[in-house]
Amino acid sequence: MEVCASSSNDLKEYAKTKAEKEKVKQSEIDFNRFEIRTATGISKTQQHRYIQQLINLEYLRQLGYANRGFNYRIAYWDNMQLIRTKIKDNLSEQLKSL
């Protein structure tokens, strides 16, 4: 199962921007399928597949009811840039000790 990383990053950027506009925490931002499609630029079929994968992997949380339309919330905000910085710092410290 492969999730499109660029679409996931686009979705996170959209949520960050929306949070700044609404002046709330990123973890409180909800969005619907139309917003996702607009933010990522992917087709409806790809969007459905990616959303299901992200829900199964517990990156997205599905909210609401099918008859009213679902909203989604990012459940896991992994921060790759922070992880890369920590790894780089750790490697630098190891090299200095040699």
GIMO-V985671 format. One record per run of one state. SS is the DSSP state (@ for helix, = for strand, . for the rest). FROM is the first residue (numbers start at 1). LEN is the number of residues. If there is no record, write none. Layout:
SS:FROM:LEN  SS:FROM:LEN
//
This chain:
.:1:4  @:5:18  .:23:3  @:26:3  .:29:1  =:30:2  .:32:1  @:33:8  .:41:3  @:44:13  .:57:3  =:60:6  .:66:3  =:69:6  .:75:5  @:80:18  .:98:1
//
